[in-house]
Amino acid sequence: MLRTSVSSMACSDDFGPMMKREAQRRRLFETPLRAFLGDGLNWNWSIWKRHFSTFVPILDFIHAIQYVYSAAMALSSDDVAGWTLYVKHVTLCWTGQVQQVIEELKSACRERGVDLSENIAADDPLKPVTDAVRYLGNNLKRMDYPRYRRLGLPVTSAPMESLIKQMNARVKGTEMFWNDSMKGGEAILQVRAAVLSDDGRLETYLVNRPGHPYVRRS
C-alpha cells in the first residue's frame, strides 16, 4: 500500500481542498469503493460533506469505544462490573447495535435523575455517560461496522494517528521553538509530509530544484 500525506497549519476550510487535490492526484475518486475515516470532530465531517461525500463515512472505532469504556466505568461500582458492562456495550457496537447501547445509557441516566436535555457539570461523576450518549448519537450513521467489514473497508484511523505522531516528532519536540509558526512551521510541515510520503516526492524535488540538489542555496 502506498502512503502519501498532506499537512498544514491551515484551517479546516482551507485544508479540505488540499486533501481533495491529493485524493484526486492519487485518483482515489475513480476507485469503486472509497472510505473516509475520522473521529467525532465536526470539522472532519464538514470536510467529508464538502469534498468527499461519495466516500463511505466511517467513525473510527477506537474513538467510539473510548467513550463506551468511560461510560461503563462511570456507571459501575467497581472495575470488574465496569469491564463486564464495557465488553457488553462494545460488542453491541461492533455488531451494529449501537442504538441499543444508546438506549441503555439513556435509561441509566433517567434512573439516576439525569436530564439529558440539560448540560451536566464537568466534574459530575455521570458526565462520561452523557458524553457517550451524545457522541454515539451524533455519529450513529457512521457506525455500521458489520457493513464496513463485509465491504472490506477499514474501521480504524490508527495508521493516521501513527502518522500524526511521526509528523509531530519533527514539529512539536520540547526543544523546538518557532519565531513565526505560520511561516517556519508551515514550511517544516510541508517537508515532513514529503519525507513521510512513499511516492518519492522529496527525492524528486531535490533532484529537480534549481542549483545543486543537495546543497543549500543562498
N, C-alpha and C positions, 0 to 999 in steps of 0.2 A: 504494500500500500504506500502510495506517495503522499507525503505530508508537506503542505505549504502553510505558511502562517502570515497573518496580517496583524499589525499592531500600531496603535496611535494613541495620542492623548486627546484626540478629538472627541466631541460629544457624540452621543448615540445617533443624533440626526445626521451627522457627517460621517460617522463610522459605518453606518448601514450601507451607503453606496460603495464604500471601499470594499466591504465584504461581498457585495453583489458583483463588482467588477472582477474580483479574484475568482468567484464562483463561475462567472462567465468565461474567464480565461481558462479555467480548468474544464470547461464545457460540462459543468455539473447539471445545468438546466436541460441538457439533452439526454440525461440518463432516465430510464423508465421509472425508477424508484428513488426518491430523494427524501432525506430526513433532516430536520432542523431541531437540534437538541439545545436545551437551556435550562437554567434554574427558574425560580419563580419571579425574578425581577421583571417589572413591567417593560423596561426598555428593551429587553431581549425579545419580547413578543410584539413590541411595536416594530422592531426591525423585521421580524418574521412577516408580519402583516403587510408591511410596505414593500418588501423586497423579495421575500421567499414564500409567498402564500401558496405556491404549488408544491412546496415541500411538506411532508408529514410532520406536524409539530409534536414533539415528544418532551415531556418533563423529565429531567434527569432523575432516575430512580433513587440515587443515593441522597439527593437533597430531600426527596419526599420522605424517605424512611427516617431521616434525622428528626423531622417533625413528629413522626409517628412514635419514635422512641421516647422523645421528651414528654409527649402527652401520656404515654403509658406509665412512665415513671412518676409523673405528677399525680396520676390517679391511683397509684398503688401504695400500700402500706410498707412494703419492703422490696428489696431488689428482686427476689425470686418471683413475687407476684407481678412486679413490673415487667420482668423479662417474659413471663408467660403471656401477659397481655400484648406485649410488643410483638412476639412471634405470631400470635393470632392475627393481629392487625396487619402486619407486614405481609403475611401470607395472603390475606384477603386482597391487599393492594396488588400483589404480584399476579394474582389470578383474576384481576379485573373487577373486583368487588369493592371498589373504593367508596361507593355511595354507602355501603353498609358500615364501613368504618366511620364515615362522617356522621351517620345517624346514631351510632353507638356513642360517639364522643359528644354529640349534642344532647343525648339522653343523660349522659353522665353530668353534663353541665347543669341541666334542668334539675336533676336530683339534688345538686349541691347549691341550688338557688342562684346560679349564674345566668344573667340575662345576656345572651349573645348579641343583642342589638345595641348594647352599651359597651363603651370602652372599659377595659379592666386595667387596674393598676399594674405597672411594670413589675412590681415586687409581689404581686398576688401569686400564691402557690399554683393556682389553676391557669395562669397566663399561658403556659405551654399548650394547654388543651384548647383554649380559644384560638391560639395561633395556628394550631394544627387544623382546626375546623375551617378557618379562613383560607389557609394555604391549600388544603386539599380541595376545598370547594372552588377556589379560583382557578385551579389547574385540572379540574376533573376531566375536561375534554381532551387533555393531553396525557392521560394516564391509562390508555387502553393497552397495557403491556402484553397481554396474550396475543393481540392482533399484531403488535410490532414484532414479537418473536416469531410468529408464523411467517411474516414477511421477510424475516432475516434482517431487520433493522436494529441498530444499536439502541440501548435504553439507558446508557450512562455517558456522561460527558467527562469521564475520568481522563481520557487522553488529552482533552482540552485543559483540564485542571493541572495536569502534569506540565503541559506546555507553558501555562501561565507561570508556574514556579521556575521553569527554566528561563523565561523572559525576565522575571523579577530578579533572578540571581545576578543579572548584569545591570539592573536599573535601580534596585531598591536595597542594595547592600548597606551595612551600617557605616561603611567608610565612604559612601558616595553622596556627594552634595551637588546640587545644580544651581548655579547662579541665575540662570534663566531656563527653567524647566521646559517651557514651551518651545525653546529652540534646541538647546543641548539635549534635553531628554527625548524630544521627538526624533532627533537625528539618530540617537543611540537605539531607540526602539526600531527604527527602520533597518538599521544594520543588524540588530539582534534577530529580527524577524527573518532577514535574509540568511543569517547563519543557521537558523533552526529549520529552514526550508530544505526539502530534499531534492529540489529541481536544479540545483547548481546556480541559482541566480546571483549569489555573491561572487562566485568564481567568474561567471560571465561578465559581471560588471567590472571586476578588477582587470580582466584581460582587455576589455574594450574601452575603458575610460581613457581620456587624453593623457599623455605623458606615460612615464614608466608604470607598469601595472602594480608594482609592489613598493614604490617609493612615494612618500607623502609629497604632494605638490605644495609649493609656497603660495 
